[in-house]
Amino acid sequence: MSTAHVITVSDGVFHGTREDKSGAGLVGLLKKDGFEVSGPDVVPDEVERITEAVVTAATRGVDLVVTTGGTGLGPRDVTPQAMSALVDYEVPGIGEAMRREGANSTPMAVLSRSMAGVRGKTLIVSVPGSMSGAVESLQAVLPVVGHAIKLLHGDTAHS
């Protein structure tokens, strides 16, 4: 069974002024898809805190880390900056697929800076912070996530 960890990036949730709907929604979606899931951890919109949470999860050896929040254009939206500094390399097609799917619901989806990358053998996917944006984005790429995890663990045989 593949493992996943969810991290919610939100000043409001961190300070208790907002409910973490997207983190809970992602945990439910991943469990339904057969993942063993931990989290959601909650961190504020701060590069250092985001980096620490993601690196800790990747160091524990989880197959997939999903962050929700901080992918917009606001001054406190710094998740992509944190991700760019901590991944070994990006997987641009995953971000593109999430934006493409989101654009079917709202033209504002093209403003998302959702992205994916790899650290060691862990796939890291950053999705928007809204419940619908988070779940819709992850659903759009779940069909390829299992294959990506296999590749990251050395199963490169193609049928």
Residue frames relative to the residue before (quaternion, step in Angstrom):
aa qw qx qy qz dx dy dz
M 1.0000 0.0000 0.0000 0.0000 0.00 0.00 0.00
S 0.4070 -0.7059 0.5276 0.2402 3.56 -0.94 0.91
T 0.3063 -0.7538 0.5587 0.1607 3.53 -1.19 0.66
A 0.0642 -0.7848 0.6162 0.0200 3.55 -1.16 0.67
H 0.1315 -0.7588 0.6326 0.0819 3.51 -1.27 0.53
V 0.2152 -0.7840 0.5744 0.0956 3.57 -0.91 0.96
I 0.0698 -0.7746 0.6285 0.0088 3.54 -1.03 0.93
T 0.2038 -0.7655 0.6016 0.1026 3.56 -0.80 1.07
V 0.1540 -0.7749 0.6103 0.0571 3.54 -0.81 1.10
S 0.3657 0.7198 -0.5044 0.3062 3.56 -0.29 1.26
D 0.4185 -0.6870 0.5354 0.2574 3.55 -0.81 1.00
G 0.6685 0.5305 -0.3021 0.4248 3.59 0.89 -0.95
V 0.6778 0.4591 -0.2927 0.4941 3.58 0.89 -0.88
F 0.6354 0.5451 -0.3288 0.4371 3.58 0.95 -0.87
H 0.7502 0.3796 -0.2023 0.5021 3.59 0.98 -0.87
G 0.5476 -0.6772 0.3660 0.3280 3.59 1.26 0.18
T 0.5335 0.6325 -0.4142 0.3792 3.59 1.19 0.36
R 0.7604 0.2289 -0.1588 0.5867 3.58 1.30 -0.05
E 0.4636 -0.6688 0.5135 0.2723 3.56 -1.17 0.67
D 0.4090 -0.7164 0.5171 0.2282 3.57 -1.07 0.77
K 0.0326 -0.8294 0.5574 -0.0196 3.57 0.24 1.25
S 0.6765 0.5077 -0.3178 0.4284 3.61 0.90 -0.84
G 0.6360 0.5261 -0.3384 0.4518 3.60 0.96 -0.76
A 0.6656 0.4917 -0.2925 0.4792 3.55 0.95 -0.92
G 0.6463 0.5293 -0.3176 0.4486 3.58 0.99 -0.81
L 0.6640 0.4978 -0.3004 0.4701 3.57 1.01 -0.82
V 0.6102 0.5353 -0.3506 0.4671 3.59 1.02 -0.77
G 0.6687 0.5058 -0.2977 0.4564 3.59 0.88 -0.92
L 0.6608 0.5086 -0.3023 0.4618 3.57 0.93 -0.90
L 0.6793 0.4881 -0.2964 0.4610 3.58 0.89 -0.88
K 0.6313 0.5151 -0.3353 0.4730 3.60 1.00 -0.76
K 0.6434 0.5276 -0.3125 0.4582 3.56 0.97 -0.87
D 0.6941 0.4577 -0.2598 0.4911 3.57 1.14 -0.69
G 0.6409 -0.5878 0.3049 0.3883 3.59 1.26 0.20
F 0.4872 0.6533 -0.4458 0.3703 3.60 1.22 0.22
E 0.3557 -0.6254 0.6362 0.2788 3.50 -1.32 0.46
V 0.0876 -0.8597 0.5026 -0.0260 3.58 -0.38 1.26
S 0.1080 -0.7463 0.6521 0.0783 3.53 -1.17 0.76
G 0.6378 0.4947 -0.4022 0.4321 3.55 -1.23 0.49
P 0.5506 0.0523 -0.7472 -0.3684 1.46 -2.38 -0.51
D 0.3446 -0.6458 0.6383 0.2381 3.49 -1.22 0.73
V 0.2055 -0.7682 0.5932 0.1258 3.58 -1.13 0.56
V 0.0146 0.7845 -0.6181 0.0468 3.56 -0.86 1.05
P 0.5188 -0.6234 0.4709 0.3470 3.59 -1.17 0.47
D 0.6167 -0.5385 0.4265 0.3845 3.56 -1.32 0.22
E 0.4044 0.6666 -0.5071 0.3673 3.55 0.40 1.30
V 0.5422 -0.6614 0.4110 0.3156 3.58 -0.73 1.10
E 0.6786 0.5100 -0.3091 0.4288 3.58 0.81 -0.97
R 0.6843 0.4826 -0.2875 0.4649 3.60 0.91 -0.89
I 0.6232 0.5217 -0.3321 0.4788 3.59 1.04 -0.78
T 0.6602 0.5182 -0.3020 0.4521 3.57 0.86 -1.00
E 0.6604 0.5185 -0.3068 0.4482 3.57 0.87 -0.95
A 0.6798 0.4944 -0.2955 0.4540 3.60 0.88 -0.92
V 0.6841 0.4757 -0.2936 0.4686 3.60 0.90 -0.89
V 0.6641 0.4993 -0.3115 0.4612 3.60 0.87 -0.89
T 0.6200 0.5385 -0.3404 0.4580 3.60 1.00 -0.77
A 0.6768 0.4828 -0.2966 0.4700 3.60 0.88 -0.93
A 0.6658 0.4958 -0.3077 0.4650 3.60 0.91 -0.87
T 0.6407 0.5291 -0.3201 0.4552 3.59 1.01 -0.77
R 0.6299 0.5183 -0.3281 0.4765 3.59 1.16 -0.60
G 0.5271 -0.6845 0.3774 0.3334 3.59 1.26 -0.14
V 0.3314 0.7297 -0.5414 0.2541 3.62 1.09 0.43
D 0.5342 -0.6524 0.4444 0.3024 3.56 -1.13 0.67
L 0.8077 0.1062 0.0101 0.5798 3.55 1.03 -0.88
V 0.0780 -0.7412 0.6643 0.0573 3.56 -1.03 0.87
V 0.0746 -0.7747 0.6270 0.0332 3.56 -0.89 0.97
T 0.1212 -0.7616 0.6330 0.0676 3.54 -0.84 1.04
T 0.1208 -0.7766 0.6141 0.0724 3.55 -1.11 0.70
G 0.7455 0.3602 -0.2965 0.4760 3.54 -0.82 1.05
G 0.7912 0.3650 -0.2509 0.4217 3.51 -1.30 0.42
T 0.5524 0.6383 -0.3842 0.3738 3.61 1.21 0.33
G 0.5359 0.6473 -0.3968 0.3693 3.59 1.25 0.06
L 0.6511 -0.5281 0.3927 0.3781 3.54 -1.26 -0.48
G 0.4170 0.7257 -0.4578 0.2996 3.59 1.26 0.10
P 0.6473 -0.5573 0.3572 0.3778 3.57 -1.17 0.51
R 0.7134 0.4131 -0.2606 0.5025 3.63 1.14 -0.48
D 0.5169 0.6342 -0.4179 0.3949 3.62 1.27 0.01
V 0.1435 0.8360 -0.5055 0.1582 3.56 0.02 1.33
T 0.3304 0.7701 -0.4969 0.2255 3.60 1.20 0.20
P 0.6761 0.4843 -0.3352 0.4427 3.67 0.78 -0.81
Q 0.6149 0.5335 -0.3575 0.4576 3.60 1.05 -0.65
A 0.6471 0.5062 -0.3142 0.4757 3.58 0.98 -0.85
M 0.6668 0.5137 -0.3064 0.4446 3.58 0.89 -0.93
S 0.6473 0.5407 -0.3241 0.4284 3.58 0.89 -0.93
A 0.6969 0.4781 -0.2715 0.4605 3.57 1.05 -0.77
L 0.7711 0.3949 -0.2109 0.4527 3.61 1.04 -0.58
V 0.6160 0.5395 -0.3750 0.4345 3.63 1.15 -0.27
D 0.5118 -0.6173 0.5018 0.3244 3.53 -1.23 0.57
Y 0.7664 -0.1442 0.0962 0.6185 3.56 1.14 -0.74
E 0.4705 -0.6758 0.4995 0.2692 3.53 -1.24 0.54
V 0.2355 -0.7106 0.6415 0.1676 3.54 -1.34 0.39
P 0.1913 -0.8634 0.4524 0.1152 3.60 0.37 1.24
G 0.5945 0.6029 -0.3706 0.3818 3.60 1.04 -0.62
I 0.6175 0.5473 -0.3528 0.4412 3.58 1.08 -0.63
G 0.6588 0.4909 -0.3065 0.4807 3.60 0.91 -0.83
E 0.6370 0.5314 -0.3188 0.4585 3.55 1.02 -0.84
A 0.6610 0.5090 -0.3058 0.4588 3.59 0.93 -0.90
M 0.6507 0.5120 -0.3240 0.4577 3.59 0.98 -0.80
R 0.6666 0.4857 -0.3089 0.4737 3.61 0.93 -0.83
R 0.6295 0.5402 -0.3316 0.4494 3.58 1.00 -0.82
E 0.6656 0.4885 -0.2954 0.4807 3.59 0.93 -0.88
G 0.6646 0.5205 -0.2990 0.4450 3.56 0.93 -0.90
A 0.6253 0.5571 -0.3332 0.4332 3.57 1.08 -0.73
N 0.5562 0.5850 -0.3958 0.4378 3.60 1.23 -0.30
S 0.7156 0.4181 -0.2367 0.5070 3.59 1.21 -0.54
T 0.8059 -0.0454 0.0770 0.5853 3.57 0.98 -0.84
P 0.4838 -0.6648 0.4758 0.3125 3.59 -0.94 0.78
M 0.5617 0.6230 -0.3790 0.3907 3.61 1.21 -0.40
A 0.4938 0.6810 -0.4220 0.3383 3.60 1.22 -0.34
V 0.6112 0.5684 -0.3647 0.4129 3.59 1.08 -0.58
L 0.6132 0.5482 -0.3493 0.4489 3.61 1.25 -0.26
S 0.5129 0.6495 -0.4181 0.3746 3.58 1.25 -0.23
R 0.2420 -0.7510 0.5968 0.1460 3.53 -1.11 0.75
S 0.1516 0.7986 -0.5569 0.1707 3.57 1.10 0.75
M 0.0428 0.8076 -0.5836 0.0736 3.53 -1.01 0.80
A 0.1845 -0.7515 0.6155 0.1494 3.52 -1.35 0.07
G 0.0618 0.7823 -0.6181 0.0459 3.50 -1.23 0.55
V 0.4088 -0.6932 0.5470 0.2306 3.51 -1.38 0.08
R 0.0263 -0.7388 0.6729 0.0266 3.51 -1.14 0.80
G 0.8072 -0.0302 -0.0320 0.5887 3.56 -0.43 1.20
K 0.7432 -0.3186 0.2724 0.5215 3.57 -0.57 -1.19
T 0.5548 0.6066 -0.3806 0.4234 3.57 1.27 0.38
L 0.2873 -0.7181 0.6110 0.1688 3.54 -0.95 0.96
I 0.1088 -0.7870 0.6065 0.0311 3.57 -0.87 0.99
V 0.0399 -0.7962 0.6032 -0.0263 3.55 -0.77 1.10
S 0.1483 -0.7850 0.5988 0.0577 3.57 -0.83 1.04
V 0.0710 -0.8102 0.5816 -0.0197 3.55 -0.67 1.18
P 0.6659 -0.4986 0.3578 0.4242 3.61 -1.23 0.30
G 0.5673 -0.6444 0.4207 0.2931 3.54 -1.30 0.35
S 0.5728 0.5692 -0.4085 0.4255 3.60 1.14 -0.31
M 0.6230 -0.5600 0.3928 0.3794 3.57 -1.11 0.69
S 0.7100 0.4467 -0.2798 0.4670 3.59 0.74 -1.00
G 0.6617 0.5101 -0.3130 0.4516 3.60 0.93 -0.84
A 0.6551 0.5207 -0.3116 0.4501 3.57 0.97 -0.84
V 0.7164 0.4485 -0.2580 0.4680 3.57 0.74 -1.08
E 0.6489 0.5211 -0.3153 0.4561 3.58 0.93 -0.90
S 0.6591 0.5146 -0.3081 0.4537 3.59 0.95 -0.87
L 0.6929 0.4640 -0.2916 0.4686 3.58 0.83 -0.94
Q 0.6143 0.5440 -0.3489 0.4528 3.59 1.00 -0.75
A 0.6346 0.5619 -0.3289 0.4164 3.58 1.01 -0.79
V 0.7908 0.3197 -0.1610 0.4965 3.59 1.04 -0.71
L 0.4258 0.7234 -0.4602 0.2890 3.62 1.20 -0.14
P 0.6158 0.5626 -0.3752 0.4044 3.65 0.95 -0.63
V 0.7395 0.3781 -0.2383 0.5033 3.64 1.11 -0.47
V 0.5055 0.6837 -0.4168 0.3214 3.60 1.20 -0.37
G 0.6447 0.5261 -0.3294 0.4461 3.62 0.90 -0.84
H 0.6588 0.4930 -0.3048 0.4796 3.57 0.96 -0.85
A 0.6314 0.5331 -0.3325 0.4545 3.58 0.97 -0.82
I 0.6485 0.5149 -0.3175 0.4621 3.58 0.94 -0.87
K 0.6335 0.5213 -0.3324 0.4652 3.61 0.95 -0.81
L 0.6555 0.5101 -0.3138 0.4600 3.58 0.90 -0.88
L 0.6671 0.5138 -0.3031 0.4463 3.57 0.94 -0.88
H 0.7032 0.4217 -0.2567 0.5116 3.58 1.20 -0.50
G 0.6703 -0.5637 0.2777 0.3947 3.57 1.23 0.44
D 0.5303 0.6065 -0.4247 0.4131 3.59 1.23 0.03
T 0.1022 0.8441 -0.5137 0.1147 3.56 0.25 1.27
A 0.4047 0.6991 -0.4883 0.3303 3.59 1.25 0.28
H 0.1676 -0.7873 0.5872 0.0850 3.57 -0.87 0.92
S 0.3437 -0.7554 0.5184 0.2060 3.55 -0.88 0.90
